[in-house]
Amino acid sequence: MGEDRPELRDELIGSYAAPRGHHLLISPYVLHRDETHFENPGTFSAVRWNSRHPPPAAFMPFGRGLHGCPGSEVGTAMLVAILLTTVDIYAVELRGGAVTADPRSTLVPVGLTLGLTPR
């Protein structure tokens, strides 16, 4: 039964060899900056996420598959509710300079400062 699981046998993924027992890591930080899916991938652009259906191979905010976040739908609904409530009450403006990423165990945007002004 376990013989069909990829991690239990040697695999070739594209041009990369993944020997039996090898651990693979997919980095959303790198994936979300793939030039085959996004124009100017190294530049912060909120417009990039305007599509209701971003390319599935290029967007993984909650992981995917067996180890995907079981609360992704609830998390997305909460984020949408918070965002809609915030923009209804406040005018939101970007303040500060360039936004850069500090990739630690959790990706932290450095330089992302927002201003909220009551409407």
Biopython code that builds the backbone (N, CA, C, O; Angstrom):
import numpy as np
from Bio.PDB.StructureBuilder import StructureBuilder

atoms = [
    (1, "MET", "N", (0.820, -1.188, 0.000)),
    (1, "MET", "CA", (0.000, 0.000, 0.000)),
    (1, "MET", "C", (0.867, 1.256, 0.000)),
    (1, "MET", "O", (0.594, 2.175, -0.772)),
    (2, "GLY", "N", (1.905, 1.328, 0.842)),
    (2, "GLY", "CA", (2.759, 2.496, 0.928)),
    (2, "GLY", "C", (3.736, 2.633, -0.234)),
    (2, "GLY", "O", (4.419, 3.652, -0.337)),
    (3, "GLU", "N", (3.821, 1.624, -1.121)),
    (3, "GLU", "CA", (4.786, 1.672, -2.226)),
    (3, "GLU", "C", (4.479, 2.793, -3.216)),
    (3, "GLU", "O", (5.385, 3.249, -3.914)),
    (4, "ASP", "N", (3.224, 3.252, -3.297)),
    (4, "ASP", "CA", (2.845, 4.267, -4.274)),
    (4, "ASP", "C", (3.105, 5.690, -3.794)),
    (4, "ASP", "O", (2.931, 6.635, -4.563)),
    (5, "ARG", "N", (3.509, 5.860, -2.562)),
    (5, "ARG", "CA", (3.759, 7.201, -2.044)),
    (5, "ARG", "C", (5.098, 7.691, -2.572)),
    (5, "ARG", "O", (6.112, 7.012, -2.414)),
    (6, "PRO", "N", (5.112, 8.889, -3.212)),
    (6, "PRO", "CA", (6.335, 9.390, -3.852)),
    (6, "PRO", "C", (7.522, 9.488, -2.918)),
    (6, "PRO", "O", (8.653, 9.251, -3.343)),
    (7, "GLU", "N", (7.298, 9.833, -1.639)),
    (7, "GLU", "CA", (8.443, 9.977, -0.743)),
    (7, "GLU", "C", (9.095, 8.642, -0.400)),
    (7, "GLU", "O", (10.146, 8.612, 0.241)),
    (8, "LEU", "N", (8.481, 7.538, -0.822)),
    (8, "LEU", "CA", (9.029, 6.213, -0.545)),
    (8, "LEU", "C", (9.781, 5.634, -1.736)),
    (8, "LEU", "O", (10.202, 4.478, -1.704)),
    (9, "ARG", "N", (9.952, 6.442, -2.799)),
    (9, "ARG", "CA", (10.719, 5.980, -3.955)),
    (9, "ARG", "C", (11.423, 7.175, -4.590)),
    (9, "ARG", "O", (11.057, 8.324, -4.341)),
    (10, "ASP", "N", (12.411, 6.906, -5.394)),
    (10, "ASP", "CA", (13.109, 7.970, -6.111)),
    (10, "ASP", "C", (12.154, 8.615, -7.111)),
    (10, "ASP", "O", (11.356, 7.931, -7.750)),
    (11, "GLU", "N", (12.243, 9.932, -7.239)),
    (11, "GLU", "CA", (11.387, 10.672, -8.177)),
    (11, "GLU", "C", (12.239, 11.675, -8.938)),
    (11, "GLU", "O", (13.286, 12.116, -8.463)),
    (12, "LEU", "N", (11.775, 12.018, -10.113)),
    (12, "LEU", "CA", (12.358, 13.096, -10.898)),
    (12, "LEU", "C", (11.267, 14.147, -11.044)),
    (12, "LEU", "O", (10.217, 13.880, -11.628)),
    (13, "ILE", "N", (11.514, 15.340, -10.513)),
    (13, "ILE", "CA", (10.535, 16.426, -10.558)),
    (13, "ILE", "C", (11.129, 17.493, -11.462)),
    (13, "ILE", "O", (12.045, 18.217, -11.074)),
    (14, "GLY", "N", (10.597, 17.577, -12.670)),
    (14, "GLY", "CA", (11.219, 18.451, -13.668)),
    (14, "GLY", "C", (12.607, 17.921, -13.948)),
    (14, "GLY", "O", (12.763, 16.772, -14.362)),
    (15, "SER", "N", (13.610, 18.737, -13.728)),
    (15, "SER", "CA", (14.991, 18.287, -13.928)),
    (15, "SER", "C", (15.692, 18.012, -12.594)),
    (15, "SER", "O", (16.906, 17.815, -12.557)),
    (16, "TYR", "N", (14.922, 17.999, -11.503)),
    (16, "TYR", "CA", (15.506, 17.787, -10.174)),
    (16, "TYR", "C", (15.268, 16.368, -9.690)),
    (16, "TYR", "O", (14.161, 15.840, -9.802)),
    (17, "ALA", "N", (16.309, 15.757, -9.153)),
    (17, "ALA", "CA", (16.186, 14.418, -8.589)),
    (17, "ALA", "C", (15.776, 14.540, -7.129)),
    (17, "ALA", "O", (16.343, 15.335, -6.379)),
    (18, "ALA", "N", (14.788, 13.748, -6.733)),
    (18, "ALA", "CA", (14.352, 13.667, -5.345)),
    (18, "ALA", "C", (14.491, 12.217, -4.918)),
    (18, "ALA", "O", (13.579, 11.413, -5.112)),
    (19, "PRO", "N", (15.638, 11.884, -4.335)),
    (19, "PRO", "CA", (15.848, 10.489, -3.930)),
    (19, "PRO", "C", (14.886, 10.069, -2.821)),
    (19, "PRO", "O", (14.348, 10.899, -2.088)),
    (20, "ARG", "N", (14.692, 8.773, -2.725)),
    (20, "ARG", "CA", (13.823, 8.201, -1.705)),
    (20, "ARG", "C", (14.193, 8.755, -0.323)),
    (20, "ARG", "O", (15.366, 8.799, 0.047)),
    (21, "GLY", "N", (13.179, 9.172, 0.424)),
    (21, "GLY", "CA", (13.411, 9.687, 1.765)),
    (21, "GLY", "C", (13.800, 11.163, 1.817)),
    (21, "GLY", "O", (13.932, 11.729, 2.902)),
    (22, "HIS", "N", (13.982, 11.785, 0.663)),
    (22, "HIS", "CA", (14.393, 13.189, 0.594)),
    (22, "HIS", "C", (13.217, 14.083, 1.001)),
    (22, "HIS", "O", (12.071, 13.804, 0.649)),
    (23, "HIS", "N", (13.501, 15.144, 1.732)),
    (23, "HIS", "CA", (12.465, 16.087, 2.126)),
    (23, "HIS", "C", (12.469, 17.257, 1.155)),
    (23, "HIS", "O", (13.528, 17.797, 0.836)),
    (24, "LEU", "N", (11.296, 17.651, 0.686)),
    (24, "LEU", "CA", (11.165, 18.769, -0.232)),
    (24, "LEU", "C", (10.453, 19.912, 0.472)),
    (24, "LEU", "O", (9.570, 19.697, 1.302)),
    (25, "LEU", "N", (10.847, 21.118, 0.132)),
    (25, "LEU", "CA", (10.207, 22.302, 0.688)),
    (25, "LEU", "C", (9.834, 23.225, -0.452)),
    (25, "LEU", "O", (10.664, 23.522, -1.311)),
    (26, "ILE", "N", (8.602, 23.678, -0.467)),
    (26, "ILE", "CA", (8.159, 24.649, -1.466)),
    (26, "ILE", "C", (8.060, 25.980, -0.753)),
    (26, "ILE", "O", (7.368, 26.092, 0.259)),
    (27, "SER", "N", (8.735, 26.977, -1.259)),
    (27, "SER", "CA", (8.759, 28.292, -0.640)),
    (27, "SER", "C", (7.714, 29.199, -1.283)),
    (27, "SER", "O", (7.852, 29.563, -2.451)),
    (28, "PRO", "N", (6.662, 29.572, -0.532)),
    (28, "PRO", "CA", (5.692, 30.523, -1.078)),
    (28, "PRO", "C", (6.361, 31.848, -1.449)),
    (28, "PRO", "O", (5.943, 32.507, -2.400)),
    (29, "TYR", "N", (7.392, 32.237, -0.706)),
    (29, "TYR", "CA", (8.119, 33.474, -1.005)),
    (29, "TYR", "C", (8.665, 33.441, -2.431)),
    (29, "TYR", "O", (8.536, 34.419, -3.167)),
    (30, "VAL", "N", (9.266, 32.338, -2.816)),
    (30, "VAL", "CA", (9.815, 32.194, -4.167)),
    (30, "VAL", "C", (8.686, 31.975, -5.169)),
    (30, "VAL", "O", (8.684, 32.577, -6.243)),
    (31, "LEU", "N", (7.734, 31.124, -4.829)),
    (31, "LEU", "CA", (6.618, 30.808, -5.715)),
    (31, "LEU", "C", (5.829, 32.058, -6.102)),
    (31, "LEU", "O", (5.431, 32.214, -7.257)),
    (32, "HIS", "N", (5.605, 32.939, -5.137)),
    (32, "HIS", "CA", (4.817, 34.148, -5.384)),
    (32, "HIS", "C", (5.595, 35.212, -6.153)),
    (32, "HIS", "O", (5.063, 36.285, -6.442)),
    (33, "ARG", "N", (6.843, 34.921, -6.482)),
    (33, "ARG", "CA", (7.671, 35.838, -7.274)),
    (33, "ARG", "C", (8.158, 35.185, -8.569)),
    (33, "ARG", "O", (9.223, 35.526, -9.084)),
    (34, "ASP", "N", (7.374, 34.250, -9.082)),
    (34, "ASP", "CA", (7.719, 33.514, -10.293)),
    (34, "ASP", "C", (7.420, 34.376, -11.519)),
    (34, "ASP", "O", (6.270, 34.738, -11.768)),
    (35, "GLU", "N", (8.459, 34.697, -12.277)),
    (35, "GLU", "CA", (8.295, 35.579, -13.449)),
    (35, "GLU", "C", (7.454, 34.956, -14.556)),
    (35, "GLU", "O", (6.988, 35.673, -15.442)),
    (36, "THR", "N", (7.249, 33.647, -14.530)),
    (36, "THR", "CA", (6.389, 33.048, -15.552)),
    (36, "THR", "C", (4.909, 33.327, -15.268)),
    (36, "THR", "O", (4.069, 33.174, -16.155)),
    (37, "HIS", "N", (4.588, 33.734, -14.037)),
    (37, "HIS", "CA", (3.203, 34.012, -13.675)),
    (37, "HIS", "C", (2.931, 35.487, -13.387)),
    (37, "HIS", "O", (1.796, 35.946, -13.518)),
    (38, "PHE", "N", (3.972, 36.234, -12.994)),
    (38, "PHE", "CA", (3.762, 37.611, -12.565)),
    (38, "PHE", "C", (4.719, 38.571, -13.253)),
    (38, "PHE", "O", (5.920, 38.316, -13.341)),
    (39, "GLU", "N", (4.169, 39.681, -13.741)),
    (39, "GLU", "CA", (4.983, 40.738, -14.326)),
    (39, "GLU", "C", (5.696, 41.470, -13.181)),
    (39, "GLU", "O", (5.081, 41.749, -12.151)),
    (40, "ASN", "N", (6.966, 41.777, -13.352)),
    (40, "ASN", "CA", (7.774, 42.435, -12.306)),
    (40, "ASN", "C", (7.630, 41.709, -10.965)),
    (40, "ASN", "O", (7.172, 42.311, -9.993)),
    (41, "PRO", "N", (8.008, 40.437, -10.891)),
    (41, "PRO", "CA", (7.746, 39.630, -9.699)),
    (41, "PRO", "C", (8.448, 40.106, -8.430)),
    (41, "PRO", "O", (7.995, 39.792, -7.329)),
    (42, "GLY", "N", (9.535, 40.850, -8.557)),
    (42, "GLY", "CA", (10.246, 41.315, -7.375)),
    (42, "GLY", "C", (9.731, 42.618, -6.818)),
    (42, "GLY", "O", (10.233, 43.098, -5.801)),
    (43, "THR", "N", (8.735, 43.205, -7.467)),
    (43, "THR", "CA", (8.182, 44.488, -7.042)),
    (43, "THR", "C", (6.855, 44.277, -6.341)),
    (43, "THR", "O", (6.016, 43.511, -6.813)),
    (44, "PHE", "N", (6.657, 44.959, -5.205)),
    (44, "PHE", "CA", (5.385, 44.850, -4.497)),
    (44, "PHE", "C", (4.293, 45.500, -5.334)),
    (44, "PHE", "O", (4.423, 46.653, -5.746)),
    (45, "SER", "N", (3.226, 44.767, -5.583)),
    (45, "SER", "CA", (2.094, 45.288, -6.337)),
    (45, "SER", "C", (0.831, 44.597, -5.848)),
    (45, "SER", "O", (0.594, 43.427, -6.151)),
    (46, "ALA", "N", (0.018, 45.333, -5.086)),
    (46, "ALA", "CA", (-1.224, 44.758, -4.563)),
    (46, "ALA", "C", (-2.173, 44.380, -5.695)),
    (46, "ALA", "O", (-2.993, 43.477, -5.535)),
    (47, "VAL", "N", (-2.073, 45.060, -6.838)),
    (47, "VAL", "CA", (-2.938, 44.806, -7.984)),
    (47, "VAL", "C", (-2.760, 43.373, -8.500)),
    (47, "VAL", "O", (-3.677, 42.801, -9.089)),
    (48, "ARG", "N", (-1.599, 42.813, -8.278)),
    (48, "ARG", "CA", (-1.303, 41.448, -8.718)),
    (48, "ARG", "C", (-2.339, 40.456, -8.205)),
    (48, "ARG", "O", (-2.595, 39.440, -8.852)),
    (49, "TRP", "N", (-2.932, 40.736, -7.062)),
    (49, "TRP", "CA", (-3.862, 39.796, -6.437)),
    (49, "TRP", "C", (-5.322, 40.164, -6.688)),
    (49, "TRP", "O", (-6.210, 39.636, -6.019)),
    (50, "ASN", "N", (-5.587, 41.064, -7.643)),
    (50, "ASN", "CA", (-6.966, 41.466, -7.945)),
    (50, "ASN", "C", (-7.822, 40.340, -8.498)),
    (50, "ASN", "O", (-9.038, 40.342, -8.307)),
    (51, "SER", "N", (-7.221, 39.392, -9.169)),
    (51, "SER", "CA", (-7.976, 38.294, -9.768)),
    (51, "SER", "C", (-8.637, 37.452, -8.687)),
    (51, "SER", "O", (-8.036, 37.178, -7.648)),
    (52, "ARG", "N", (-9.878, 37.043, -8.936)),
    (52, "ARG", "CA", (-10.563, 36.153, -7.987)),
    (52, "ARG", "C", (-9.935, 34.759, -8.003)),
    (52, "ARG", "O", (-10.058, 33.998, -7.044)),
    (53, "HIS", "N", (-9.260, 34.440, -9.109)),
    (53, "HIS", "CA", (-8.664, 33.115, -9.246)),
    (53, "HIS", "C", (-7.222, 33.250, -9.737)),
    (53, "HIS", "O", (-6.968, 33.095, -10.931)),
    (54, "PRO", "N", (-6.262, 33.541, -8.829)),
    (54, "PRO", "CA", (-4.865, 33.614, -9.258)),
    (54, "PRO", "C", (-4.413, 32.255, -9.783)),
    (54, "PRO", "O", (-5.034, 31.238, -9.476)),
    (55, "PRO", "N", (-3.342, 32.228, -10.569)),
    (55, "PRO", "CA", (-2.864, 30.937, -11.089)),
    (55, "PRO", "C", (-2.609, 29.958, -9.941)),
    (55, "PRO", "O", (-1.815, 30.266, -9.053)),
    (56, "PRO", "N", (-3.263, 28.780, -9.929)),
    (56, "PRO", "CA", (-3.109, 27.852, -8.804)),
    (56, "PRO", "C", (-1.679, 27.395, -8.588)),
    (56, "PRO", "O", (-1.288, 27.095, -7.460)),
    (57, "ALA", "N", (-0.902, 27.340, -9.642)),
    (57, "ALA", "CA", (0.491, 26.903, -9.494)),
    (57, "ALA", "C", (1.379, 28.010, -8.959)),
    (57, "ALA", "O", (2.557, 27.780, -8.684)),
    (58, "ALA", "N", (0.826, 29.221, -8.805)),
    (58, "ALA", "CA", (1.655, 30.350, -8.409)),
    (58, "ALA", "C", (1.211, 31.014, -7.114)),
    (58, "ALA", "O", (1.823, 31.996, -6.693)),
    (59, "PHE", "N", (0.175, 30.512, -6.479)),
    (59, "PHE", "CA", (-0.347, 31.165, -5.285)),
    (59, "PHE", "C", (-0.722, 30.114, -4.252)),
    (59, "PHE", "O", (-1.610, 29.294, -4.488)),
    (60, "MET", "N", (-0.055, 30.135, -3.120)),
    (60, "MET", "CA", (-0.262, 29.124, -2.090)),
    (60, "MET", "C", (-0.266, 29.758, -0.697)),
    (60, "MET", "O", (0.596, 29.427, 0.118)),
    (61, "PRO", "N", (-1.206, 30.657, -0.399)),
    (61, "PRO", "CA", (-1.143, 31.347, 0.886)),
    (61, "PRO", "C", (-1.406, 30.449, 2.094)),
    (61, "PRO", "O", (-0.970, 30.771, 3.199)),
    (62, "PHE", "N", (-2.103, 29.337, 1.909)),
    (62, "PHE", "CA", (-2.417, 28.455, 3.028)),
    (62, "PHE", "C", (-1.836, 27.051, 2.841)),
    (62, "PHE", "O", (-2.297, 26.098, 3.468)),
    (63, "GLY", "N", (-0.835, 26.928, 1.986)),
    (63, "GLY", "CA", (-0.298, 25.611, 1.701)),
    (63, "GLY", "C", (-1.231, 24.868, 0.758)),
    (63, "GLY", "O", (-2.185, 25.443, 0.234)),
    (64, "ARG", "N", (-0.954, 23.600, 0.548)),
    (64, "ARG", "CA", (-1.766, 22.831, -0.386)),
    (64, "ARG", "C", (-1.646, 21.348, -0.058)),
    (64, "ARG", "O", (-0.679, 20.905, 0.562)),
    (65, "GLY", "N", (-2.639, 20.604, -0.484)),
    (65, "GLY", "CA", (-2.585, 19.155, -0.349)),
    (65, "GLY", "C", (-2.808, 18.681, 1.077)),
    (65, "GLY", "O", (-3.520, 19.315, 1.856)),
    (66, "LEU", "N", (-2.195, 17.568, 1.399)),
    (66, "LEU", "CA", (-2.362, 16.916, 2.689)),
    (66, "LEU", "C", (-2.034, 17.839, 3.865)),
    (66, "LEU", "O", (-2.656, 17.745, 4.923)),
    (67, "HIS", "N", (-1.060, 18.726, 3.678)),
    (67, "HIS", "CA", (-0.630, 19.592, 4.765)),
    (67, "HIS", "C", (-1.137, 21.025, 4.620)),
    (67, "HIS", "O", (-0.620, 21.935, 5.267)),
    (68, "GLY", "N", (-2.145, 21.226, 3.774)),
    (68, "GLY", "CA", (-2.747, 22.551, 3.625)),
    (68, "GLY", "C", (-3.509, 22.929, 4.888)),
    (68, "GLY", "O", (-3.921, 22.058, 5.654)),
    (69, "CYS", "N", (-3.692, 24.192, 5.098)),
    (69, "CYS", "CA", (-4.376, 24.695, 6.289)),
    (69, "CYS", "C", (-5.853, 24.317, 6.259)),
    (69, "CYS", "O", (-6.560, 24.682, 5.320)),
    (70, "PRO", "N", (-6.335, 23.589, 7.273)),
    (70, "PRO", "CA", (-7.748, 23.209, 7.275)),
    (70, "PRO", "C", (-8.679, 24.403, 7.515)),
    (70, "PRO", "O", (-9.876, 24.319, 7.241)),
    (71, "GLY", "N", (-8.138, 25.505, 8.022)),
    (71, "GLY", "CA", (-8.962, 26.680, 8.286)),
    (71, "GLY", "C", (-8.860, 27.745, 7.216)),
    (71, "GLY", "O", (-9.207, 28.900, 7.464)),
    (72, "SER", "N", (-8.386, 27.383, 6.020)),
    (72, "SER", "CA", (-8.157, 28.386, 4.977)),
    (72, "SER", "C", (-9.425, 29.133, 4.582)),
    (72, "SER", "O", (-9.383, 30.346, 4.376)),
    (73, "GLU", "N", (-10.539, 28.442, 4.474)),
    (73, "GLU", "CA", (-11.786, 29.114, 4.084)),
    (73, "GLU", "C", (-12.269, 30.062, 5.180)),
    (73, "GLU", "O", (-12.730, 31.165, 4.887)),
    (74, "VAL", "N", (-12.165, 29.641, 6.429)),
    (74, "VAL", "CA", (-12.552, 30.502, 7.545)),
    (74, "VAL", "C", (-11.592, 31.694, 7.623)),
    (74, "VAL", "O", (-12.025, 32.829, 7.822)),
    (75, "GLY", "N", (-10.299, 31.438, 7.467)),
    (75, "GLY", "CA", (-9.304, 32.513, 7.490)),
    (75, "GLY", "C", (-9.539, 33.535, 6.394)),
    (75, "GLY", "O", (-9.457, 34.739, 6.634)),
    (76, "THR", "N", (-9.829, 33.063, 5.197)),
    (76, "THR", "CA", (-10.096, 33.972, 4.073)),
    (76, "THR", "C", (-11.355, 34.790, 4.336)),
    (76, "THR", "O", (-11.367, 35.996, 4.093)),
    (77, "ALA", "N", (-12.417, 34.151, 4.831)),
    (77, "ALA", "CA", (-13.659, 34.864, 5.135)),
    (77, "ALA", "C", (-13.426, 35.938, 6.197)),
    (77, "ALA", "O", (-13.968, 37.039, 6.095)),
    (78, "MET", "N", (-12.629, 35.625, 7.209)),
    (78, "MET", "CA", (-12.337, 36.604, 8.258)),
    (78, "MET", "C", (-11.527, 37.775, 7.714)),
    (78, "MET", "O", (-11.803, 38.930, 8.036)),
    (79, "LEU", "N", (-10.525, 37.472, 6.889)),
    (79, "LEU", "CA", (-9.717, 38.548, 6.303)),
    (79, "LEU", "C", (-10.555, 39.469, 5.427)),
    (79, "LEU", "O", (-10.391, 40.688, 5.472)),
    (80, "VAL", "N", (-11.450, 38.895, 4.633)),
    (80, "VAL", "CA", (-12.331, 39.699, 3.778)),
    (80, "VAL", "C", (-13.240, 40.572, 4.643)),
    (80, "VAL", "O", (-13.404, 41.757, 4.352)),
    (81, "ALA", "N", (-13.833, 40.012, 5.698)),
    (81, "ALA", "CA", (-14.720, 40.777, 6.584)),
    (81, "ALA", "C", (-13.970, 41.927, 7.251)),
    (81, "ALA", "O", (-14.488, 43.041, 7.328)),
    (82, "ILE", "N", (-12.763, 41.669, 7.731)),
    (82, "ILE", "CA", (-11.961, 42.716, 8.374)),
    (82, "ILE", "C", (-11.593, 43.797, 7.366)),
    (82, "ILE", "O", (-11.686, 44.988, 7.666)),
    (83, "LEU", "N", (-11.177, 43.388, 6.179)),
    (83, "LEU", "CA", (-10.806, 44.356, 5.148)),
    (83, "LEU", "C", (-11.997, 45.230, 4.749)),
    (83, "LEU", "O", (-11.868, 46.452, 4.678)),
    (84, "LEU", "N", (-13.153, 44.617, 4.488)),
    (84, "LEU", "CA", (-14.328, 45.386, 4.080)),
    (84, "LEU", "C", (-14.791, 46.340, 5.174)),
    (84, "LEU", "O", (-15.199, 47.465, 4.885)),
    (85, "THR", "N", (-14.732, 45.902, 6.421)),
    (85, "THR", "CA", (-15.098, 46.774, 7.538)),
    (85, "THR", "C", (-14.126, 47.934, 7.649)),
    (85, "THR", "O", (-14.538, 49.075, 7.857)),
    (86, "THR", "N", (-12.844, 47.652, 7.512)),
    (86, "THR", "CA", (-11.815, 48.691, 7.630)),
    (86, "THR", "C", (-11.956, 49.740, 6.539)),
    (86, "THR", "O", (-11.943, 50.934, 6.838)),
    (87, "VAL", "N", (-12.091, 49.326, 5.279)),
    (87, "VAL", "CA", (-12.160, 50.309, 4.185)),
    (87, "VAL", "C", (-13.492, 51.049, 4.170)),
    (87, "VAL", "O", (-13.603, 52.108, 3.553)),
    (88, "ASP", "N", (-14.500, 50.504, 4.842)),
    (88, "ASP", "CA", (-15.768, 51.216, 4.964)),
    (88, "ASP", "C", (-15.649, 52.360, 5.973)),
    (88, "ASP", "O", (-16.269, 53.410, 5.801)),
    (89, "ILE", "N", (-14.866, 52.158, 7.006)),
    (89, "ILE", "CA", (-14.738, 53.137, 8.087)),
    (89, "ILE", "C", (-13.560, 54.098, 7.866)),
    (89, "ILE", "O", (-13.623, 55.265, 8.254)),
    (90, "TYR", "N", (-12.497, 53.600, 7.245)),
    (90, "TYR", "CA", (-11.271, 54.385, 7.086)),
    (90, "TYR", "C", (-10.847, 54.508, 5.629)),
    (90, "TYR", "O", (-11.095, 53.619, 4.815)),
    (91, "ALA", "N", (-10.207, 55.621, 5.321)),
    (91, "ALA", "CA", (-9.470, 55.746, 4.056)),
    (91, "ALA", "C", (-8.080, 55.193, 4.366)),
    (91, "ALA", "O", (-7.441, 55.611, 5.332)),
    (92, "VAL", "N", (-7.623, 54.269, 3.557)),
    (92, "VAL", "CA", (-6.338, 53.616, 3.796)),
    (92, "VAL", "C", (-5.329, 54.155, 2.786)),
    (92, "VAL", "O", (-5.601, 54.199, 1.586)),
    (93, "GLU", "N", (-4.159, 54.565, 3.285)),
    (93, "GLU", "CA", (-3.119, 55.045, 2.379)),
    (93, "GLU", "C", (-1.776, 54.421, 2.747)),
    (93, "GLU", "O", (-1.482, 54.173, 3.917)),
    (94, "LEU", "N", (-0.987, 54.179, 1.734)),
    (94, "LEU", "CA", (0.353, 53.639, 1.926)),
    (94, "LEU", "C", (1.269, 54.775, 2.347)),
    (94, "LEU", "O", (1.319, 55.819, 1.697)),
    (95, "ARG", "N", (1.982, 54.566, 3.426)),
    (95, "ARG", "CA", (2.947, 55.553, 3.907)),
    (95, "ARG", "C", (4.306, 54.881, 3.981)),
    (95, "ARG", "O", (4.404, 53.665, 4.138)),
    (96, "GLY", "N", (5.314, 55.658, 3.869)),
    (96, "GLY", "CA", (6.655, 55.102, 3.965)),
    (96, "GLY", "C", (7.250, 54.874, 2.588)),
    (96, "GLY", "O", (6.692, 55.282, 1.569)),
    (97, "GLY", "N", (8.379, 54.220, 2.587)),
    (97, "GLY", "CA", (9.118, 54.023, 1.343)),
    (97, "GLY", "C", (8.884, 52.656, 0.736)),
    (97, "GLY", "O", (7.776, 52.120, 0.754)),
    (98, "ALA", "N", (9.948, 52.117, 0.207)),
    (98, "ALA", "CA", (9.888, 50.825, -0.479)),
    (98, "ALA", "C", (9.587, 49.700, 0.512)),
    (98, "ALA", "O", (10.038, 49.716, 1.658)),
    (99, "VAL", "N", (8.824, 48.739, 0.044)),
    (99, "VAL", "CA", (8.507, 47.570, 0.853)),
    (99, "VAL", "C", (9.450, 46.446, 0.442)),
    (99, "VAL", "O", (9.552, 46.112, -0.738)),
    (100, "THR", "N", (10.130, 45.870, 1.413)),
    (100, "THR", "CA", (11.012, 44.738, 1.148)),
    (100, "THR", "C", (10.603, 43.584, 2.056)),
    (100, "THR", "O", (9.914, 43.782, 3.057)),
    (101, "ALA", "N", (11.020, 42.412, 1.707)),
    (101, "ALA", "CA", (10.669, 41.231, 2.496)),
    (101, "ALA", "C", (11.835, 40.811, 3.365)),
    (101, "ALA", "O", (12.988, 40.833, 2.934)),
    (102, "ASP", "N", (11.527, 40.433, 4.579)),
    (102, "ASP", "CA", (12.509, 39.875, 5.500)),
    (102, "ASP", "C", (12.100, 38.419, 5.722)),
    (102, "ASP", "O", (11.290, 38.126, 6.601)),
    (103, "PRO", "N", (12.668, 37.498, 4.915)),
    (103, "PRO", "CA", (12.229, 36.097, 4.997)),
    (103, "PRO", "C", (12.836, 35.357, 6.181)),
    (103, "PRO", "O", (13.959, 34.856, 6.110)),
    (104, "ARG", "N", (12.088, 35.299, 7.251)),
    (104, "ARG", "CA", (12.478, 34.512, 8.424)),
    (104, "ARG", "C", (11.586, 33.286, 8.442)),
    (104, "ARG", "O", (11.130, 32.841, 7.389)),
    (105, "SER", "N", (11.328, 32.735, 9.616)),
    (105, "SER", "CA", (10.414, 31.593, 9.652)),
    (105, "SER", "C", (9.016, 32.024, 9.203)),
    (105, "SER", "O", (8.256, 31.222, 8.661)),
    (106, "THR", "N", (8.687, 33.295, 9.432)),
    (106, "THR", "CA", (7.472, 33.899, 8.905)),
    (106, "THR", "C", (7.911, 35.106, 8.098)),
    (106, "THR", "O", (8.755, 35.881, 8.548)),
    (107, "LEU", "N", (7.353, 35.273, 6.922)),
    (107, "LEU", "CA", (7.734, 36.377, 6.053)),
    (107, "LEU", "C", (7.209, 37.687, 6.628)),
    (107, "LEU", "O", (6.011, 37.821, 6.879)),
    (108, "VAL", "N", (8.097, 38.649, 6.837)),
    (108, "VAL", "CA", (7.731, 39.929, 7.431)),
    (108, "VAL", "C", (7.991, 41.040, 6.417)),
    (108, "VAL", "O", (9.117, 41.176, 5.937)),
    (109, "PRO", "N", (6.963, 41.845, 6.075)),
    (109, "PRO", "CA", (7.208, 42.968, 5.169)),
    (109, "PRO", "C", (7.836, 44.130, 5.939)),
    (109, "PRO", "O", (7.274, 44.599, 6.929)),
    (110, "VAL", "N", (8.982, 44.584, 5.492)),
    (110, "VAL", "CA", (9.674, 45.701, 6.117)),
    (110, "VAL", "C", (9.375, 46.953, 5.298)),
    (110, "VAL", "O", (9.526, 46.948, 4.076)),
    (111, "GLY", "N", (8.953, 48.019, 5.962)),
    (111, "GLY", "CA", (8.663, 49.264, 5.269)),
    (111, "GLY", "C", (7.209, 49.405, 4.857)),
    (111, "GLY", "O", (6.839, 50.402, 4.236)),
    (112, "LEU", "N", (6.375, 48.423, 5.190)),
    (112, "LEU", "CA", (4.960, 48.512, 4.847)),
    (112, "LEU", "C", (4.239, 49.223, 5.985)),
    (112, "LEU", "O", (3.951, 48.632, 7.025)),
    (113, "THR", "N", (3.959, 50.483, 5.769)),
    (113, "THR", "CA", (3.276, 51.296, 6.766)),
    (113, "THR", "C", (2.011, 51.858, 6.130)),
    (113, "THR", "O", (2.063, 52.478, 5.068)),
    (114, "LEU", "N", (0.891, 51.642, 6.778)),
    (114, "LEU", "CA", (-0.389, 52.136, 6.281)),
    (114, "LEU", "C", (-0.914, 53.212, 7.210)),
    (114, "LEU", "O", (-0.719, 53.161, 8.424)),
    (115, "GLY", "N", (-1.581, 54.183, 6.616)),
    (115, "GLY", "CA", (-2.251, 55.210, 7.407)),
    (115, "GLY", "C", (-3.744, 55.030, 7.296)),
    (115, "GLY", "O", (-4.266, 54.772, 6.212)),
    (116, "LEU", "N", (-4.436, 55.166, 8.416)),
    (116, "LEU", "CA", (-5.900, 55.056, 8.441)),
    (116, "LEU", "C", (-6.480, 56.397, 8.862)),
    (116, "LEU", "O", (-6.162, 56.912, 9.934)),
    (117, "THR", "N", (-7.331, 56.958, 8.014)),
    (117, "THR", "CA", (-7.988, 58.225, 8.309)),
    (117, "THR", "C", (-9.488, 57.978, 8.333)),
    (117, "THR", "O", (-10.044, 57.469, 7.359)),
    (118, "PRO", "N", (-10.167, 58.337, 9.456)),
    (118, "PRO", "CA", (-11.622, 58.107, 9.511)),
    (118, "PRO", "C", (-12.319, 58.823, 8.345)),
    (118, "PRO", "O", (-11.956, 59.941, 7.980)),
    (119, "ARG", "N", (-13.312, 58.162, 7.780)),
    (119, "ARG", "CA", (-14.084, 58.747, 6.668)),
    (119, "ARG", "C", (-15.123, 59.707, 7.182)),
    (119, "ARG", "O", (-15.865, 60.294, 6.395)),
]
sb = StructureBuilder()
sb.init_structure("model")
sb.init_model(0)
sb.init_chain("A")
sb.init_seg("    ")
for serial, (resi, resn, name, xyz) in enumerate(atoms, 1):
    if name == "N":
        sb.init_residue(resn, " ", resi, " ")
    sb.init_atom(name, np.array(xyz, "f"), 0.0, 1.0, " ", f" {name:<3s}", serial, name[0])
structure = sb.get_structure()
